[in-house]
């Protein structure tokens, strides 16, 4: 485990794929743009077969990148942090009250004249952390079990609340505030259907894989052999999806680069505010370094895979809403890697604690 001053070791703990993920995302974006330019009729070909309004290749990519992360969750330990009421309540408030409200405010503040991108950012704010946040938490030496539990709870909660909150923030709240309401041509159930397909299916698959994998081979084999073998596929799926999306978004991206910059600005503000707020809250509540770090990263992280899936299913693969979701991981990855270093630098400010085996740690 890294010491408080051993921050250079953080990057060394990442695989080559993880370490250069921002580069791979950039390459995937360029590859997608070139593919869209070089292959006429690509959009029609991709839309020939659809799953819930999403072209089959994109649907496959989304499911592939969701499954490995959900297979890592220890579903048999959902009650391991329920005794920590402060952590649980703080996480729920940050993720399901403050997070969506903050993104709603930032989207309207920075994109009042771009309703498609504004709507896409609001959808991003509704899609709570269930993926890369586990990696950032682990690199920052947070509480691994608490992170797994919070991610699992967010996954389940998201299935039931995403559609309701989407309806509230895109239709009801703007009307109450006298703002321009977003036209929604789908019902809350249609949004929920997308969530159930692109979150529910990999969630069930991850649960069943862990249950039967551990039963057949044991937890040691599952954790040390199986999970490492499927882990990279989450990133492969993400990169594949970005290639396809940018192939379809090429003209819009190259003709409106300033719009991409404008999407990035509220995202940067969102990550900084949510992470900083989560960290300050955890410290004020006396949660200790490990759980404060977990609270901060689970508050700041977003499930862009789900946001992209819902945006595509609801508004189309070439929509501004989908573009807002695609820009998300390009901004999130370098920002949260930077926040890992910030977290480790702050580690010495917390009192030392004692682990279950009696070893002193911070």
C-alpha positions in Angstrom: 0.0 0.0 0.0 1.3 3.5 -0.8 2.5 5.7 2.0 1.1 9.2 2.3 4.1 10.6 0.5 4.4 7.8 -2.1 2.2 9.3 -4.7 4.4 8.4 -7.7 3.6 4.8 -6.9 0.0 5.4 -7.7 0.5 5.5 -11.5 2.8 2.5 -11.2 -0.1 0.4 -9.8 -2.1 0.9 -12.9 -2.0 -1.5 -15.8 -0.8 0.0 -19.1 -4.4 0.1 -20.3 -5.5 2.0 -17.2 -2.5 4.2 -17.0 -2.9 5.6 -20.5 -6.7 5.5 -20.6 -7.0 9.3 -21.5 -4.7 8.6 -24.4 -6.8 5.6 -25.5 -10.0 7.6 -25.3 -8.4 10.3 -27.4 -7.3 7.7 -30.0 -10.8 6.2 -30.0 -12.3 9.6 -30.6 -10.0 10.3 -33.6 -10.5 6.8 -34.9 -14.3 7.3 -34.7 -14.1 10.7 -36.5 -12.0 9.2 -39.3 -14.3 6.1 -39.6 -17.3 8.3 -40.0 -15.6 10.3 -42.7 -14.3 7.3 -44.6 -17.3 5.0 -44.5 -20.4 6.5 -46.2 -23.7 5.2 -44.9 -22.2 4.0 -41.7 -25.2 5.4 -39.7 -27.7 3.4 -41.7 -25.6 0.2 -41.3 -25.3 0.6 -37.5 -29.0 1.2 -37.2 -30.1 -1.8 -39.2 -30.6 -3.9 -36.0 -31.6 -2.1 -32.8 -32.1 -3.0 -29.2 -34.6 -0.6 -27.4 -33.8 2.0 -30.1 -30.1 1.6 -29.9 -28.0 0.0 -32.7 -26.9 -3.5 -31.9 -23.1 -2.7 -32.0 -23.5 0.1 -29.5 -25.8 -2.0 -27.3 -23.2 -4.7 -27.2 -20.5 -2.2 -26.3 -22.5 -0.8 -23.5 -23.3 -4.2 -21.9 -19.7 -5.3 -22.2 -18.3 -2.3 -20.3 -20.9 -2.6 -17.6 -20.6 -6.3 -16.8 -17.0 -6.6 -15.5 -17.4 -3.8 -13.0 -20.6 -5.3 -11.6 -19.1 -8.7 -11.4 -16.5 -7.2 -8.9 -19.1 -6.2 -6.3 -19.3 -8.4 -3.3 -23.1 -8.8 -3.1 -22.9 -10.9 0.1 -21.5 -8.0 2.0 -24.2 -5.4 1.4 -24.7 -5.1 5.1 -21.1 -4.7 6.0 -21.3 -0.9 6.3 -25.0 -0.5 7.2 -24.0 0.0 10.8 -22.2 3.2 9.7 -25.3 5.3 9.5 -23.3 8.5 8.9 -21.5 7.1 5.9 -24.7 5.5 4.4 -26.9 8.6 4.8 -24.1 11.0 3.6 -23.6 8.9 0.5 -27.3 8.8 -0.3 -27.7 12.5 0.2 -24.7 13.4 -1.9 -25.6 11.0 -4.7 -29.3 11.3 -5.0 -30.1 14.8 -3.7 -27.1 17.1 -4.1 -25.4 15.5 -7.1 -28.4 15.7 -9.5 -29.4 19.2 -8.2 -25.8 20.5 -8.7 -25.6 19.2 -12.3 -29.0 20.7 -13.0 -27.8 24.1 -11.7 -24.5 23.9 -13.6 -26.2 22.8 -16.8 -28.5 25.7 -16.7 -25.8 28.2 -15.7 -23.3 27.3 -18.4 -25.6 26.0 -21.2 -28.8 28.1 -21.1 -28.8 28.4 -24.9 -27.9 24.8 -25.7 -30.9 22.6 -24.6 -29.6 19.4 -26.0 -26.2 19.5 -24.2 -27.9 20.8 -21.1 -30.3 17.8 -21.1 -27.4 15.5 -21.7 -25.5 16.9 -18.7 -28.6 16.6 -16.5 -28.8 12.9 -17.5 -25.2 12.5 -16.6 -25.9 14.0 -13.2 -28.6 11.4 -12.6 -26.4 8.4 -13.4 -24.6 7.7 -10.2 -21.2 5.9 -9.7 -21.0 2.2 -10.3 -17.9 1.8 -12.4 -14.4 3.4 -12.5 -15.0 4.8 -9.0 -13.8 1.5 -7.5 -10.4 2.0 -9.2 -10.0 5.6 -8.0 -11.0 4.6 -4.5 -8.5 1.7 -4.4 -5.6 3.9 -5.7 -6.4 6.5 -3.1 -6.3 3.8 -0.4 -9.9 4.2 0.5 -12.2 1.6 2.2 -12.6 -1.1 -0.5 -15.5 -2.9 1.1 -17.4 0.4 1.8 -16.9 1.4 -1.8 -18.2 -2.0 -3.0 -21.3 -1.6 -0.8 -22.0 1.9 -1.9 -21.6 1.0 -5.5 -24.0 -1.9 -5.1 -26.5 0.2 -3.3 -26.3 2.9 -6.0 -26.8 0.2 -8.7 -30.0 -1.0 -7.1 -31.3 2.4 -6.2 -30.6 3.6 -9.7 -32.9 1.1 -11.3 -35.8 2.5 -9.3 -35.0 6.2 -9.1 -33.4 7.1 -12.4 -36.6 7.4 -14.4 -38.4 9.3 -11.6 -35.6 11.8 -11.2 -35.2 12.2 -15.0 -38.9 13.2 -15.2 -38.5 15.6 -12.3 -35.4 17.4 -13.4 -36.2 17.5 -17.1 -39.9 18.3 -17.0 -41.3 19.2 -13.6 -38.6 21.4 -11.9 -38.0 23.6 -14.9 -41.7 24.4 -15.0 -41.8 25.3 -11.3 -38.8 27.6 -11.8 -40.2 29.3 -14.9 -37.4 27.8 -17.1 -37.7 26.3 -20.6 -38.9 22.8 -20.2 -37.2 20.0 -22.1 -39.5 18.2 -24.5 -39.6 14.5 -23.6 -41.2 12.1 -26.1 -40.9 9.1 -23.8 -42.6 8.2 -20.6 -40.7 7.5 -17.3 -41.3 3.8 -18.0 -39.4 4.0 -21.3 -36.5 5.6 -19.5 -36.7 2.9 -16.8 -36.7 0.3 -19.5 -33.4 1.5 -20.8 -32.0 1.5 -17.3 -33.3 -2.0 -16.7 -31.7 -3.3 -19.9 -28.3 -1.5 -19.7 -28.0 -1.7 -15.9 -30.3 -4.5 -14.9 -28.9 -7.1 -17.2 -25.2 -6.6 -16.4 -26.2 -6.2 -12.7 -27.9 -9.6 -12.7 -25.1 -11.2 -14.7 -22.5 -9.8 -12.3 -24.4 -11.1 -9.3 -24.9 -14.6 -10.8 -21.3 -14.8 -12.0 -20.0 -14.1 -8.5 -22.4 -16.4 -6.8 -21.9 -19.4 -9.0 -18.2 -18.7 -9.7 -17.3 -18.6 -6.0 -19.5 -21.6 -5.3 -17.7 -23.6 -8.0 -14.1 -22.4 -7.7 -13.9 -20.5 -4.5 -13.4 -16.8 -3.7 -9.6 -16.9 -4.1 -9.9 -18.1 -7.7 -12.7 -15.7 -8.5 -10.9 -12.6 -7.1 -7.3 -13.5 -8.3 -8.0 -15.3 -11.6 -11.4 -14.6 -13.0 -11.8 -10.9 -12.2 -8.4 -9.9 -13.6 -9.2 -11.8 -16.8 -12.5 -10.0 -17.5 -11.5 -6.6 -16.0 -10.0 -5.1 -19.2 -13.2 -5.8 -21.1 -14.9 -2.9 -19.3 -12.4 -0.5 -20.9 -12.5 -2.3 -24.3 -16.3 -1.9 -24.3 -16.0 1.8 -23.4 -13.4 2.4 -26.2 -15.5 0.5 -28.7 -18.6 2.5 -27.8 -16.7 5.8 -28.1 -15.4 4.9 -31.6 -18.9 4.1 -32.8 -20.4 7.2 -31.1 -17.8 9.6 -32.5 -18.1 8.0 -35.9 -21.8 9.1 -35.8 -21.0 12.4 -34.1 -18.1 13.4 -36.4 -19.7 16.2 -38.3 -21.2 17.8 -35.2 -17.9 17.6 -33.2 -15.7 19.0 -36.0 -18.1 21.8 -36.8 -18.8 22.8 -33.2 -15.6 22.4 -31.2 -16.6 25.3 -28.9 -19.7 23.4 -27.9 -17.5 20.5 -26.7 -15.5 23.0 -24.6 -18.7 24.4 -23.2 -19.8 20.9 -22.2 -16.4 20.3 -20.5 -16.6 23.4 -18.2 -19.6 22.5 -16.1 -18.3 18.9 -15.9 -15.0 20.2 -14.4 -16.9 22.3 -11.9 -19.1 19.4 -11.0 -16.3 17.0 -10.3 -14.4 19.5 -8.2 -17.5 20.5 -6.1 -18.8 17.0 -5.5 -15.4 15.6 -4.6 -14.5 18.5 -2.4 -17.9 18.5 -0.7 -17.8 14.8 -0.1 -14.3 15.0 1.4 -15.2 18.0 3.6 -18.3 16.2 4.8 -16.5 13.0 5.6 -13.8 14.8 7.5 -16.4 16.8 9.5 -18.3 13.7 10.4 -15.1 12.0 11.6 -15.4 9.1 9.2 -11.6 8.6 9.0 -9.4 8.8 6.0 -10.5 5.5 4.3 -14.2 6.1 4.4 -13.9 9.9 3.8 -12.0 9.0 0.6 -14.6 6.5 -0.4 -17.4 9.0 0.2 -15.7 11.7 -1.9 -15.0 9.5 -4.9 -18.4 7.8 -4.9 -20.0 11.3 -4.8 -17.8 12.6 -7.6 -18.0 9.6 -10.0 -20.7 9.2 -12.5 -21.9 6.2 -14.6 -21.4 7.6 -18.1 -22.1 4.3 -19.6 -25.7 4.4 -18.3 -26.0 8.1 -19.2 -24.8 7.4 -22.8 -27.2 4.4 -23.0 -30.2 6.4 -21.9 -29.4 9.4 -24.0 -29.0 7.3 -27.1 -32.2 5.3 -26.5 -34.2 8.4 -25.8 -32.8 11.0 -28.2 -30.7 9.1 -30.7 -27.0 8.2 -31.2 -26.3 11.5 -33.1 -28.0 13.7 -30.6 -26.4 16.5 -28.6 -27.5 14.6 -25.5 -25.4 11.6 -26.5 -22.5 13.9 -27.2 -22.6 15.4 -23.7 -22.4 11.8 -22.3 -19.5 10.9 -24.6 -17.5 14.0 -23.5 -17.9 12.9 -19.9 -15.3 10.1 -19.6 -12.7 12.2 -21.4 -13.0 14.8 -18.6 -13.6 12.4 -15.7 -10.6 10.2 -16.1 -7.8 12.8 -15.9 -9.7 14.8 -13.2 -10.2 11.9 -10.9 -6.7 10.6 -11.4 -5.5 14.0 -10.3 -7.9 13.8 -7.3 -6.2 10.5 -6.3 -3.0 12.4 -5.7 -4.8 15.2 -3.9 -6.4 12.6 -1.6 -3.1 10.9 -0.8 -1.5 14.3 -0.1 -4.3 15.0 2.5 -3.9 11.6 4.1 -1.5 12.8 6.8 -4.2 15.2 8.1 -6.2 12.3 9.4 -5.4 10.5 12.7 -4.0 7.0 12.4 -6.5 4.2 12.8 -6.1 0.5 13.6 -7.1 -2.2 11.1 -8.8 -5.5 12.0 -5.4 -7.2 12.2 -4.0 -4.6 14.6 -1.8 -2.8 12.0 -1.7 1.0 12.4 -2.9 2.8 9.3 -4.0 6.2 8.3 
